[in-house]
């Protein structure tokens, strides 16, 4: 029997992987790690040498990085219908990794007070944040979901980025972003995942 173990912290990017796991619907075990101790313990560093969450171990195979976990789970559990057919994955891969690459880097750099100069923008994969935001807005406006007419794992990852960006002010509150979130955050799996992690966060704070 295949096993699926999820390593996380309720206030981390692990919330993305939790949402994806709930969308998949396969049974999984959760291991909650603490930033100051167990996340840096040798037992976990053997799984993820970065000492970061999330990570999953599926039947002995380790997967780290939020976008990779989303893509992997969509492939490992095709019955969930979270990835387009192989011949129709261009937009799916494009926007999943746009969110994991340019969006993540641009938002992180702005949060750290790093704004590339005109010359540096040619070196940076994302150019500059305003460009990234405009392209992301176009992506979520072109179809009901970011990769087309159907919800996919790309929406789990990109949608999480948009939701956090609007919540914390790292992305502007544009109508297109709010309309997109209205389409995806009403999903039962998103609500279940949030309830689980909110409860774990409350336990940790008690």
N, CA, C and O of each residue as an XYZ file, in Angstrom:
824
protein
N       0.850     -1.198      0.000
C       0.000      0.000      0.000
C       0.880      1.240      0.000
O       1.813      1.343      0.797
N       0.584      2.188     -0.897
C       1.394      3.396     -1.018
C       1.139      4.322      0.168
O       0.018      4.406      0.672
N       2.180      5.010      0.606
C       2.057      5.934      1.720
C       2.362      7.348      1.250
O       3.128      7.551      0.307
N       1.758      8.315      1.912
C       1.935      9.720      1.569
C       2.060     10.509      2.871
O       1.121     10.572      3.664
N       3.227     11.105      3.080
C       3.485     11.872      4.297
C       3.778     13.317      3.920
O       4.534     13.589      2.987
N       3.179     14.224      4.646
C       3.243     15.664      4.374
C       3.922     16.360      5.539
O       3.452     16.274      6.674
N       5.023     17.047      5.269
C       5.769     17.798      6.273
C       5.465     19.280      6.083
O       5.583     19.810      4.978
N       5.073     19.943      7.170
C       4.588     21.308      7.013
C       4.663     22.086      8.308
O       5.041     21.555      9.352
N       4.302     23.341      8.224
C       3.990     24.216      9.355
C       2.745     24.974      8.935
O       2.659     25.399      7.783
N       1.772     25.162      9.827
C       0.502     25.757      9.399
C       0.599     27.208      8.935
O      -0.308     27.702      8.265
N       1.685     27.895      9.282
C       1.874     29.265      8.812
C       3.099     29.295      7.899
O       4.137     29.867      8.232
N       2.944     28.668      6.754
C       4.047     28.556      5.806
C       3.483     28.290      4.415
O       2.269     28.205      4.227
N       4.387     28.160      3.443
C       3.972     27.770      2.098
C       3.396     26.357      2.094
O       2.860     25.908      1.081
N       3.501     25.669      3.200
C       2.845     24.373      3.309
C       1.353     24.448      3.097
O       0.723     23.439      2.780
N       0.777     25.612      3.264
C      -0.661     25.764      3.039
C      -1.013     25.513      1.570
O      -2.109     25.049      1.257
N      -0.078     25.822      0.679
C      -0.313     25.537     -0.741
C      -0.405     24.031     -0.950
O      -1.338     23.536     -1.582
N       0.576     23.309     -0.408
C       0.591     21.854     -0.566
C      -0.618     21.219      0.113
O      -1.175     20.249     -0.400
N      -1.027     21.752      1.253
C      -2.216     21.219      1.943
C      -3.439     21.339      1.038
O      -4.215     20.392      0.909
N      -3.608     22.493      0.417
C      -4.743     22.685     -0.490
C      -4.689     21.642     -1.611
O      -5.698     21.026     -1.954
N      -3.493     21.460     -2.173
C      -3.357     20.497     -3.262
C      -3.672     19.078     -2.789
O      -4.332     18.320     -3.500
N      -3.213     18.724     -1.617
C      -3.507     17.396     -1.078
C      -5.010     17.203     -0.879
O      -5.544     16.128     -1.152
N      -5.677     18.233     -0.411
C      -7.117     18.127     -0.223
C      -7.845     18.036     -1.560
O      -8.871     17.362     -1.660
N      -7.329     18.704     -2.586
C      -7.914     18.579     -3.922
C      -7.749     17.157     -4.441
O      -8.665     16.604     -5.049
N      -6.584     16.567     -4.204
C      -6.305     15.203     -4.673
C      -7.229     14.196     -3.995
O      -7.749     13.286     -4.641
N      -7.428     14.365     -2.691
C      -8.339     13.487     -1.964
C      -7.756     12.177     -1.488
O      -8.481     11.355     -0.926
N      -6.455     11.952     -1.698
C      -5.823     10.720     -1.223
C      -5.493     10.857      0.258
O      -5.197     11.961      0.716
N      -5.536      9.766      1.019
C      -5.180      9.848      2.439
C      -3.706     10.176      2.609
O      -2.863      9.710      1.843
N      -3.404     10.984      3.622
C      -2.023     11.361      3.886
C      -1.837     11.607      5.372
O      -2.781     11.927      6.094
N      -0.598     11.449      5.807
C      -0.222     11.723      7.187
C       0.453     13.087      7.243
O       1.259     13.419      6.374
N       0.128     13.873      8.259
C       0.737     15.191      8.428
C       1.758     15.167      9.548
O       1.478     14.671     10.640
N       2.932     15.696      9.283
C       3.958     15.893     10.297
C       4.210     17.399     10.393
O       4.738     18.006      9.462
N       3.830     17.991     11.518
C       4.005     19.428     11.725
C       5.382     19.677     12.330
O       5.741     19.082     13.346
N       6.138     20.549     11.704
C       7.485     20.869     12.159
C       7.528     22.274     12.728
O       6.719     23.130     12.370
N       8.483     22.498     13.618
C       8.686     23.798     14.237
C       9.887     24.461     13.582
O      10.891     23.804     13.305
N       9.783     25.761     13.336
C      10.867     26.475     12.647
C      12.183     26.392     13.409
O      13.241     26.237     12.799
N      12.132     26.491     14.714
C      13.356     26.624     15.512
C      14.026     25.300     15.845
O      15.190     25.280     16.246
N      13.305     24.189     15.684
C      13.883     22.921     16.135
C      13.745     21.814     15.090
O      14.703     21.521     14.375
N      12.576     21.200     14.993
C      12.432     20.000     14.171
C      12.670     20.261     12.680
O      13.063     19.349     11.953
N      12.437     21.491     12.218
C      12.671     21.778     10.801
C      14.161     21.738     10.460
O      14.540     21.559      9.303
N      15.003     21.909     11.494
C      16.452     21.889     11.286
C      17.096     20.623     11.853
O      18.321     20.513     11.888
N      16.286     19.680     12.292
C      16.812     18.427     12.851
C      17.360     17.544     11.742
O      16.916     17.624     10.597
N      18.325     16.704     12.089
C      18.957     15.838     11.096
C      17.937     14.946     10.390
O      18.062     14.674      9.195
N      16.931     14.493     11.134
C      15.941     13.586     10.545
C      15.177     14.269      9.412
O      14.854     13.630      8.411
N      14.887     15.562      9.562
C      14.190     16.262      8.480
C      15.155     16.752      7.411
O      14.805     16.760      6.231
N      16.358     17.159      7.794
C      17.336     17.585      6.800
C      17.683     16.450      5.844
O      18.101     16.701      4.713
N      17.515     15.212      6.281
C      17.717     14.076      5.390
C      16.651     14.036      4.298
O      16.872     13.470      3.228
N      15.480     14.645      4.576
C      14.401     14.736      3.590
C      14.565     15.985      2.746
O      14.529     15.918      1.518
N      14.745     17.130      3.403
C      14.959     18.390      2.696
C      16.160     19.104      3.304
O      16.028     19.732      4.355
N      17.318     19.025      2.673
C      18.522     19.655      3.219
C      18.407     21.168      3.384
O      19.206     21.778      4.095
N      17.417     21.777      2.729
C      17.198     23.215      2.898
C      16.598     23.549      4.260
O      16.654     24.696      4.701
N      16.025     22.544      4.927
C      15.390     22.802      6.209
C      14.162     23.674      6.088
O      13.864     24.475      6.974
N      13.450     23.516      4.984
C      12.253     24.303      4.707
C      11.067     23.371      4.493
O      11.238     22.187      4.201
N       9.872     23.913      4.640
C       8.653     23.191      4.288
C       7.953     23.981      3.174
O       8.149     25.188      3.033
N       7.127     23.267      2.384
C       6.636     21.907      2.556
C       7.537     20.868      1.897
O       8.429     21.186      1.110
N       7.266     19.620      2.251
C       7.842     18.461      1.581
C       6.835     17.334      1.683
O       6.052     17.267      2.630
N       6.862     16.459      0.710
C       6.066     15.240      0.799
C       6.984     14.059      0.522
O       7.983     14.176     -0.188
N       6.623     12.929      1.095
C       7.276     11.670      0.773
C       6.176     10.712      0.334
O       5.334     10.306      1.134
N       6.196     10.360     -0.940
C       5.156      9.508     -1.519
C       5.777      8.177     -1.906
O       6.556      8.089     -2.855
N       5.420      7.148     -1.161
C       5.935      5.805     -1.413
C       7.464      5.812     -1.509
O       8.047      5.164     -2.378
N       8.095      6.552     -0.606
C       9.544      6.603     -0.542
C      10.201      7.663     -1.396
O      11.416      7.845     -1.316
N       9.433      8.374     -2.219
C       9.982      9.401     -3.098
C       9.756     10.788     -2.494
O       8.628     11.139     -2.150
N      10.818     11.570     -2.366
C      10.742     12.896     -1.767
C      10.482     13.951     -2.843
O      11.116     13.953     -3.898
N       9.539     14.842     -2.552
C       9.299     15.999     -3.418
C       9.258     17.242     -2.532
O       8.507     17.286     -1.557
N      10.059     18.245     -2.867
C      10.032     19.534     -2.183
C       9.682     20.613     -3.207
O       9.582     20.337     -4.403
N       9.499     21.830     -2.731
C       9.150     23.010     -3.536
C       7.666     22.950     -3.897
O       7.181     21.974     -4.469
N       6.964     24.025     -3.546
C       5.511     24.042     -3.668
C       4.988     23.740     -5.063
O       4.063     22.943     -5.215
N       5.567     24.364     -6.082
C       5.094     24.136     -7.446
C       5.358     22.703     -7.884
O       4.534     22.093     -8.566
N       6.510     22.167     -7.490
C       6.831     20.782     -7.842
C       5.865     19.818     -7.166
O       5.445     18.832     -7.772
N       5.512     20.096     -5.920
C       4.558     19.244     -5.208
C       3.203     19.268     -5.910
O       2.569     18.226     -6.073
N       2.762     20.447     -6.322
C       1.482     20.547     -7.027
C       1.509     19.751     -8.329
O       0.583     18.992     -8.617
N       2.571     19.925     -9.115
C       2.672     19.216    -10.386
C       2.777     17.711    -10.162
O       2.154     16.928    -10.881
N       3.554     17.310     -9.177
C       3.744     15.885     -8.901
C       2.427     15.232     -8.493
O       2.066     14.178     -9.017
N       1.717     15.849     -7.568
C       0.473     15.255     -7.089
C      -0.565     15.166     -8.198
O      -1.329     14.203     -8.258
N      -0.598     16.159     -9.072
C      -1.532     16.097    -10.201
C      -1.239     14.895    -11.083
O      -2.160     14.254    -11.591
N       0.050     14.585    -11.267
C       0.431     13.430    -12.087
C       0.252     12.110    -11.336
O      -0.159     11.107    -11.919
N       0.566     12.120    -10.037
C       0.490     10.887     -9.253
C      -0.949     10.427     -9.041
O      -1.209      9.237     -8.862
N      -1.880     11.377     -9.065
C      -3.289     11.047     -8.835
C      -4.132     11.617     -9.982
O      -4.904     12.555     -9.779
N      -3.984     11.057    -11.176
C      -4.673     11.615    -12.354
C      -6.187     11.587    -12.241
O      -6.878     12.365    -12.899
N      -6.703     10.693    -11.408
C      -8.155     10.612    -11.259
C      -8.763     11.889    -10.680
O      -9.967     12.116    -10.804
N      -7.932     12.723    -10.048
C      -8.426     13.989     -9.502
C      -8.655     15.038    -10.585
O      -9.328     16.040    -10.346
N      -8.100     14.814    -11.773
C      -8.330     15.734    -12.890
C      -7.721     17.104    -12.700
O      -8.317     18.107    -13.092
N      -6.544     17.163    -12.106
C      -5.932     18.459    -11.791
C      -4.820     18.866    -12.747
O      -4.113     19.845    -12.503
N      -4.665     18.122    -13.829
C      -3.730     18.495    -14.894
C      -4.405     18.218    -16.230
O      -5.113     17.220    -16.367
N      -4.197     19.085    -17.214
C      -4.772     18.827    -18.535
C      -4.144     17.587    -19.172
O      -3.112     17.112    -18.697
N      -4.743     17.058    -20.228
C      -4.105     15.976    -20.976
C      -2.717     16.394    -21.449
O      -2.457     17.584    -21.631
N      -1.830     15.433    -21.647
C      -0.434     15.730    -21.966
C      -0.279     16.675    -23.149
O       0.604     17.533    -23.140
N      -1.107     16.534    -24.144
C      -0.985     17.375    -25.325
C      -1.541     18.778    -25.160
O      -1.477     19.596    -26.078
N      -2.096     19.054    -23.960
C      -2.727     20.362    -23.742
C      -2.149     21.080    -22.525
O      -2.843     21.856    -21.867
N      -0.878     20.819    -22.230
C      -0.296     21.340    -20.996
C       0.572     22.589    -21.173
O       1.222     23.008    -20.215
N       0.605     23.185    -22.337
C       1.484     24.339    -22.546
C       1.175     25.463    -21.558
O       2.062     25.924    -20.840
N      -0.079     25.903    -21.523
C      -0.444     26.990    -20.611
C      -0.343     26.558    -19.154
O       0.005     27.357    -18.284
N      -0.645     25.305    -18.897
C      -0.571     24.769    -17.535
C       0.845     24.900    -16.984
O       1.045     25.440    -15.896
N       1.831     24.402    -17.737
C       3.208     24.516    -17.268
C       3.673     25.976    -17.282
O       4.365     26.421    -16.367
N       3.296     26.695    -18.298
C       3.730     28.095    -18.415
C       3.352     28.901    -17.188
O       4.201     29.577    -16.607
N       2.088     28.839    -16.782
C       1.638     29.709    -15.706
C       1.941     29.155    -14.328
O       2.112     29.924    -13.382
N       2.011     27.843    -14.192
C       2.435     27.257    -12.925
C       3.840     27.736    -12.574
O       4.099     28.142    -11.441
N       4.739     27.685    -13.545
C       6.122     28.056    -13.253
C       6.376     29.548    -13.400
O       7.388     30.043    -12.904
N       5.493     30.275    -14.064
C       5.553     31.735    -14.009
C       5.278     32.201    -12.578
O       5.944     33.100    -12.066
N       4.282     31.573    -11.943
C       3.971     31.936    -10.553
C       5.105     31.555     -9.616
O       5.406     32.285     -8.671
N       5.740     30.406     -9.874
C       6.830     29.945     -9.008
C       8.136     30.681     -9.265
O       8.993     30.750     -8.385
N       8.294     31.234    -10.473
C       9.524     31.928    -10.826
C       9.387     33.434    -10.747
O       9.624     34.010     -9.685
N       9.010     34.101    -11.844
C       8.934     35.559    -11.845
C       8.079     36.174    -10.737
O       8.491     37.148    -10.106
N       6.881     35.608    -10.494
C       6.023     36.213     -9.460
C       6.683     36.102     -8.088
O       6.792     37.093     -7.365
N       7.117     34.906     -7.735
C       7.749     34.700     -6.431
C       8.983     35.582     -6.261
O       9.154     36.212     -5.217
N       9.833     35.632     -7.267
C      11.078     36.400     -7.158
C      10.810     37.905     -7.092
O      11.417     38.619     -6.294
N       9.898     38.373     -7.936
C       9.616     39.809     -7.963
C       9.009     40.278     -6.648
O       9.395     41.321     -6.121
N       8.066     39.517     -6.122
C       7.415     39.888     -4.868
C       8.402     39.812     -3.707
O       8.425     40.698     -2.852
N       9.212     38.762     -3.675
C      10.196     38.625     -2.600
C      11.202     39.769     -2.625
O      11.505     40.356     -1.586
N      11.716     40.085     -3.805
C      12.692     41.173     -3.890
C      12.091     42.497     -3.450
O      12.743     43.266     -2.744
N      10.854     42.775     -3.858
C      10.223     44.032     -3.430
C      10.064     44.049     -1.912
O      10.282     45.079     -1.274
N       9.684     42.907     -1.332
C       9.525     42.835      0.123
C      10.844     43.059      0.846
O      10.862     43.570      1.966
N      11.955     42.677      0.207
C      13.285     42.857      0.796
C      13.872     44.225      0.492
O      14.996     44.529      0.892
N      13.105     45.052     -0.219
C      13.598     46.382     -0.554
C      14.538     46.405     -1.744
O      15.300     47.357     -1.914
N      14.494     45.365     -2.572
C      15.368     45.273     -3.742
C      14.581     45.647     -4.995
O      13.633     44.955     -5.366
N      14.970     46.729     -5.637
C      14.339     47.151     -6.888
C      15.417     47.223     -7.957
O      16.299     48.077     -7.872
N      15.376     46.353     -8.962
C      16.440     46.349     -9.964
C      16.460     47.625    -10.797
O      15.413     48.175    -11.141
N      17.646     48.080    -11.110
C      17.799     49.214    -12.010
C      17.449     48.782    -13.432
O      17.210     47.602    -13.689
N      17.419     49.746    -14.351
C      17.103     49.421    -15.741
C      18.087     48.401    -16.306
O      17.684     47.479    -17.015
N      19.361     48.557    -16.001
C      20.352     47.600    -16.475
C      20.159     46.232    -15.817
O      20.285     45.200    -16.476
N      19.855     46.227    -14.528
C      19.670     44.962    -13.812
C      18.422     44.220    -14.277
O      18.363     42.993    -14.191
N      17.421     44.956    -14.772
C      16.195     44.318    -15.227
C      16.437     43.366    -16.388
O      15.685     42.409    -16.573
N      17.489     43.622    -17.178
C      17.813     42.718    -18.275
C      18.379     41.400    -17.744
O      18.263     40.361    -18.393
N      18.991     41.453    -16.560
C      19.573     40.256    -15.950
C      18.542     39.470    -15.150
O      18.592     38.241    -15.094
N      17.608     40.186    -14.533
C      16.610     39.532    -13.686
C      15.579     38.814    -14.559
O      15.072     39.376    -15.530
N      15.283     37.585    -14.204
C      14.342     36.804    -14.994
C      12.948     37.410    -15.044
O      12.188     37.148    -15.976
N      12.614     38.211    -14.054
C      11.270     38.789    -13.999
C      11.209     40.219    -14.515
O      10.116     40.774    -14.634
N      12.340     40.830    -14.822
C      12.343     42.217    -15.276
C      12.083     43.162    -14.134
O      13.018     43.605    -13.468
N      10.809     43.482    -13.892
C      10.438     44.303    -12.737
C       9.017     43.949    -12.317
O       8.253     43.366    -13.087
N       8.678     44.311    -11.086
C       7.421     43.856    -10.498
C       6.203     44.336    -11.276
O       5.262     43.563    -11.458
N       6.185     45.573    -11.740
C       5.010     46.075    -12.453
C       4.730     45.255    -13.705
O       3.573     44.997    -14.035
N       5.789     44.844    -14.404
C       5.612     43.999    -15.584
C       5.018     42.658    -15.196
O       4.096     42.171    -15.851
N       5.539     42.058    -14.137
C       5.038     40.766    -13.671
C       3.552     40.863    -13.310
O       2.763     39.987    -13.664
N       3.185     41.917    -12.616
C       1.787     42.083    -12.193
C       0.875     42.208    -13.410
O      -0.203     41.615    -13.443
N       1.304     42.978    -14.409
C       0.485     43.148    -15.610
C       0.303     41.828    -16.351
O      -0.796     41.518    -16.812
N       1.376     41.054    -16.464
C       1.291     39.766    -17.158
C       0.408     38.793    -16.377
O      -0.387     38.064    -16.969
N       0.544     38.780    -15.059
C      -0.287     37.915    -14.230
C      -1.753     38.299    -14.350
O      -2.619     37.427    -14.428
N      -2.036     39.587    -14.365
C      -3.419     40.041    -14.523
C      -3.998     39.555    -15.846
O      -5.143     39.107    -15.896
N      -3.222     39.639    -16.905
C      -3.692     39.165    -18.197
C      -3.955     37.663    -18.170
O      -4.923     37.185    -18.761
N      -3.092     36.927    -17.485
C      -3.232     35.472    -17.428
C      -4.521     35.047    -16.729
O      -5.200     34.126    -17.182
N      -4.858     35.715    -15.628
C      -6.053     35.312    -14.883
C      -7.327     35.888    -15.491
O      -8.431     35.543    -15.071
N      -7.169     36.776    -16.494
C      -8.336     37.383    -17.138
C      -8.698     36.704    -18.450
O      -9.809     36.874    -18.952
N      -7.761     35.932    -19.010
C      -7.956     35.388    -20.354
C      -8.914     34.208    -20.399
O      -9.558     33.964    -21.419
N      -9.008     33.474    -19.293
C      -9.846     32.282    -19.217
C     -10.458     32.227    -17.822
O     -10.028     32.959    -16.931
N     -11.451     31.372    -17.622
C     -11.990     31.225    -16.262
C     -10.915     30.846    -15.244
O     -10.938     31.304    -14.102
N      -9.960     29.993    -15.679
C      -8.862     29.579    -14.817
C      -7.552     29.886    -15.525
O      -7.542     30.165    -16.724
N      -6.452     29.835    -14.793
C      -5.220     30.380    -15.341
C      -4.700     29.604    -16.552
O      -4.009     30.174    -17.397
N      -5.024     28.308    -16.647
C      -4.545     27.519    -17.780
C      -5.648     27.191    -18.776
O      -5.436     26.403    -19.697
N      -6.822     27.786    -18.601
C      -7.901     27.528    -19.546
C      -9.259     27.460    -18.900
O      -9.544     28.185    -17.948
N     -10.103     26.582    -19.421
C     -11.494     26.512    -18.957
C     -11.661     25.690    -17.691
O     -12.693     25.788    -17.028
N     -10.660     24.876    -17.338
C     -10.794     23.974    -16.188
C      -9.813     24.335    -15.081
O      -8.685     24.747    -15.351
N     -10.244     24.179    -13.845
C      -9.375     24.349    -12.677
C      -8.278     23.297    -12.718
O      -8.521     22.153    -13.101
N      -7.061     23.687    -12.318
C      -5.938     22.750    -12.334
C      -4.987     23.051    -11.181
O      -5.184     23.996    -10.418
N      -3.947     22.220    -11.074
C      -2.919     22.438    -10.060
C      -2.253     23.797    -10.216
O      -1.766     24.366     -9.240
N      -2.230     24.321    -11.442
C      -1.651     25.651    -11.646
C      -2.432     26.713    -10.883
O      -1.858     27.703    -10.429
N      -3.736     26.511    -10.743
C      -4.546     27.466     -9.981
C      -4.282     27.363     -8.493
O      -4.364     28.363     -7.780
N      -3.965     26.167     -8.013
C      -3.627     26.022     -6.594
C      -2.408     26.877     -6.275
O      -2.408     27.630     -5.301
N      -1.377     26.760     -7.091
C      -0.142     27.500     -6.801
C      -0.290     28.983     -7.122
O      -0.019     29.829     -6.269
N      -0.715     29.307     -8.336
C      -0.842     30.720     -8.714
C      -1.908     31.413     -7.872
O      -1.742     32.565     -7.473
N      -2.999     30.707     -7.606
C      -4.058     31.303     -6.798
C      -3.605     31.603     -5.387
O      -4.002     32.615     -4.809
N      -2.775     30.732     -4.823
C      -2.227     30.996     -3.492
C      -1.346     32.243     -3.507
O      -1.383     33.050     -2.578
N      -0.557     32.391     -4.567
C       0.292     33.587     -4.680
C      -0.546     34.855     -4.754
O      -0.235     35.857     -4.110
N      -1.607     34.802     -5.541
C      -2.475     35.973     -5.668
C      -3.182     36.261     -4.343
O      -3.262     37.414     -3.920
N      -3.690     35.226     -3.694
C      -4.411     35.423     -2.425
C      -3.503     36.047     -1.374
O      -3.902     36.991     -0.691
N      -2.284     35.529     -1.240
C      -1.346     36.090     -0.263
C      -0.937     37.501     -0.656
O      -0.793     38.373      0.201
N      -0.748     37.726     -1.951
C      -0.344     39.047     -2.411
C      -1.368     40.108     -2.067
O      -1.011     41.211     -1.652
N      -2.658     39.776     -2.241
C      -3.702     40.741     -1.899
C      -3.845     40.887     -0.394
O      -4.110     41.981      0.103
N      -3.669     39.778      0.344
C      -3.805     39.825      1.795
C      -2.721     40.686      2.435
O      -2.996     41.475      3.340
N      -1.486     40.529      1.958
C      -0.358     41.210      2.585
C       0.077     42.476      1.841
O       1.037     43.133      2.243
N      -0.618     42.812      0.774
C      -0.325     44.053      0.069
C       0.869     43.996     -0.861
O       1.351     45.039     -1.304
N       1.360     42.803     -1.170
C       2.498     42.700     -2.089
C       2.057     42.670     -3.552
O       2.882     42.796     -4.457
N       0.753     42.503     -3.779
C       0.170     42.653     -5.105
C      -0.964     43.676     -5.013
O      -1.633     43.754     -3.983
N      -1.188     44.453     -6.059
C      -2.272     45.450     -6.017
C      -3.637     44.781     -6.110
O      -3.784     43.735     -6.742
N      -4.624     45.388     -5.481
C      -5.981     44.826     -5.491
C      -6.706     45.224     -6.777
O      -7.526     46.142     -6.790
N      -6.391     44.529     -7.826
C      -7.024     44.785     -9.110
C      -8.288     43.923     -9.240
O      -8.326     42.800     -8.736
N      -9.316     44.445     -9.913
C     -10.563     43.675    -10.056
C     -10.354     42.287    -10.655
O     -11.040     41.340    -10.271
N      -9.422     42.160    -11.583
C      -9.187     40.860    -12.213
C      -8.682     39.839    -11.200
O      -9.059     38.668    -11.252
N      -7.830     40.282    -10.283
C      -7.326     39.366     -9.257
C      -8.445     38.961     -8.305
O      -8.562     37.792     -7.936
N      -9.257     39.918     -7.915
C     -10.338     39.623     -6.980
C     -11.383     38.707     -7.616
O     -11.929     37.827     -6.950
N     -11.661     38.913     -8.904
C     -12.616     38.044     -9.598
C     -12.063     36.623     -9.716
O     -12.797     35.649     -9.550
N     -10.778     36.514    -10.000
C     -10.137     35.202    -10.105
C     -10.209     34.460     -8.771
O     -10.550     33.278     -8.733
N      -9.893     35.147     -7.691
C      -9.962     34.506     -6.378
C     -11.385     34.097     -6.041
O     -11.602     33.075     -5.390
N     -12.349     34.885     -6.478
C     -13.732     34.511     -6.243
C     -14.104     33.186     -6.894
O     -14.961     32.457     -6.396
N     -13.447     32.882     -8.018
C     -13.728     31.630     -8.719
C     -13.053     30.431     -8.064
O     -13.577     29.319     -8.135
N     -11.911     30.630     -7.432
C     -11.159     29.459     -6.955
C     -11.212     29.251     -5.444
O     -11.091     28.116     -4.982
N     -11.391     30.316     -4.664
C     -11.323     30.149     -3.213
C     -12.618     29.629     -2.604
O     -12.691     29.396     -1.398
N     -13.631     29.450     -3.428
C     -14.880     28.860     -2.932
C     -14.859     27.339     -3.007
O     -15.830     26.686     -2.623
N     -13.771     26.776     -3.493
C     -13.696     25.321     -3.645
C     -13.681     24.635     -2.280
O     -13.013     25.111     -1.363
N     -14.407     23.524     -2.131
C     -14.438     22.829     -0.844
C     -13.062     22.421     -0.344
O     -12.801     22.488      0.857
N     -12.178     21.999     -1.238
C     -10.844     21.567     -0.814
C     -10.052     22.722     -0.225
O      -9.304     22.536      0.735
N     -10.210     23.917     -0.792
C      -9.516     25.092     -0.246
C     -10.023     25.385      1.162
O      -9.239     25.683      2.063
N     -11.320     25.300      1.342
C     -11.901     25.580      2.654
C     -11.472     24.529      3.676
O     -11.142     24.869      4.813
N     -11.475     23.264      3.283
C     -11.041     22.204      4.206
C      -9.581     22.423      4.612
O      -9.238     22.342      5.791
N      -8.741     22.697      3.640
C      -7.318     22.895      3.926
C      -7.113     24.058      4.879
O      -6.312     23.967      5.810
N      -7.833     25.152      4.652
C      -7.700     26.308      5.529
C      -8.145     26.012      6.948
O      -7.510     26.447      7.909
N      -9.237     25.271      7.077
C      -9.727     24.918      8.415
C      -8.714     24.053      9.160
O      -8.488     24.245     10.355
N      -8.106     23.104      8.453
C      -7.113     22.237      9.092
C      -5.920     23.056      9.569
O      -5.498     22.932     10.719
N      -5.376     23.890      8.689
C      -4.184     24.651      9.063
C      -4.489     25.735     10.093
O      -3.659     26.016     10.958
N      -5.657     26.339     10.011
C      -6.018     27.337     11.030
C      -6.119     26.683     12.411
O      -5.707     27.264     13.415
N      -6.667     25.476     12.446
C      -6.769     24.771     13.726
C      -5.385     24.420     14.267
O      -5.140     24.534     15.468
N      -4.488     23.998     13.394
C      -3.121     23.676     13.827
C      -2.393     24.924     14.305
O      -1.638     24.870     15.276
N      -2.615     26.047     13.630
C      -1.986     27.298     14.027
C      -2.491     27.738     15.403
O      -1.723     28.225     16.232
N      -3.788     27.559     15.631
C      -4.356     27.923     16.933
C      -3.790     27.054     18.032
O      -3.526     27.541     19.131
N      -3.597     25.768     17.757
C      -3.002     24.864     18.748
C      -1.570     25.290     19.073
O      -1.156     25.271     20.232
N      -0.820     25.676     18.038
C       0.566     26.074     18.248
C       0.670     27.354     19.074
O       1.627     27.548     19.824
N      -0.334     28.223     18.923
C      -0.303     29.502     19.634
C      -0.820     29.394     21.059
O      -0.592     30.287     21.875
N      -1.521     28.295     21.362
C      -2.134     28.144     22.703
C      -1.077     27.914     23.768
O      -1.408     27.767     24.944
